Amino acid sequence: MGRVYNFSAGPAVLPVEVLESIQNEMLDYNGTGMSIIEMSHRSKPFEDMLNETIQDLRDLMNIPDNYKVIFVQGGASQQFAAIPMNLMKNKKADYILTGEFSTKAYQEAKLFGDIKVLASSEDKQFSYIPDCSDLDVRDDADYVYICENNTIYGTKFKELPNTKGKVLVSDQSSCFLSEPIDVSKYGVIYAGVQKNVGPAGLVILIIREDLIRQDLDIVTPTMLKWHTQVKANSLYNTPNSFSIYVCGKVFKWLKSLGGLEAMKARNEEKANLLYSYLDSSKYIATAEKESRSIMNVTFKTGDKDLDALFVAEAAKQGLISIKGHRVVGGMRASIYNAMPKEGIEKLIEFMKEFEREHLK
Ligand SMILES: *Cc1c(COP(=O)(O)O)cnc(C)c1O
């Protein structure tokens, strides 16, 4: 079997060029006579690669000098605890709930302090992003938390919430590097890389310097303190060297395609193709129009058995992992940076055929 079109939400599709380049270097990285995954993380070739990777990310995202970039392990889920542990001075934080991951982050934060829900879209199964232009942010809140793109529900913040001057913390796992953003509007940005960037097991954090605090009276394990990895340039202990290396290759790939402006144009074109077909079809798009994600597209037929048939038939055509998350059902096409336009075209072609045969 050749390459399929992989619509998985994560781990997810990576660029073929990147996979080939990894394959080419598997036995001999850059004349070292060994693979990058066999190499000491304290060696010069590795450290050079790490520093170049950080610099490429800084260039791509235009990260201001007063922000630090670190790579940590434990997945995005570990940051659900690390965030309150690193930011809670007053032990108060305000959360906006727009899906599964922000709810999990909220529940975890409650272990550490007084957490307020500022807004929620749970009333309509997280199918939209609530109006966040005038929220009741507490004066002494340490930060306001959002999950910017809701991987499971297929929604995305089109405008950042008005935090009334408080620090904004954003989980960008499923929209990281999908379009340009203004880093200076955030206190902390973090992303598990397995959605849009690289192999699972790595989290990238971009943290404003003054938020790398050491004056909190919370007992925080050394490994969970951001300061530990900032001070050690992400080499406090053995990092996920392979994932960092692949992310570095993806950053170069993004640069070669023209950076994040070009990515945004590509991603919008792909998403518009799929959404405009969805809106003209008998399928039901599950996220409200104004809140739609350009990374995760959720839809259903309106009939559970037909949904299951859709997923099975799609797989036979090489359209893989299109089943919706178990909490929502239906279908979800994750169309990250590395999904080519041809994948969307083939999906639409299949959807049309399925519609003619089964949706009356
Ligand atoms: C997948 C995902 C997570 C969880 O990531 P893990 O690395 O599995 O912990 C958190 N937030 C968002 C937005 C995600 O898409």
The ligand as an ORCA input file, in Angstrom:
! r2SCAN-3c Opt
* xyz 0 1
  C      -4.209     16.496     22.007
  C      -4.410     17.705     22.795
  C      -4.035     17.780     24.147
  C      -3.441     16.596     24.889
  O      -2.193     16.305     24.421
  P      -1.297     15.133     25.075
  O       0.023     15.382     24.461
  O      -1.939     13.850     24.668
  O      -1.314     15.315     26.535
  C      -4.233     18.968     24.815
  N      -4.768     20.024     24.199
  C      -5.160     19.999     22.905
  C      -5.742     21.209     22.279
  C      -4.990     18.839     22.168
  O      -5.371     18.808     20.885
*
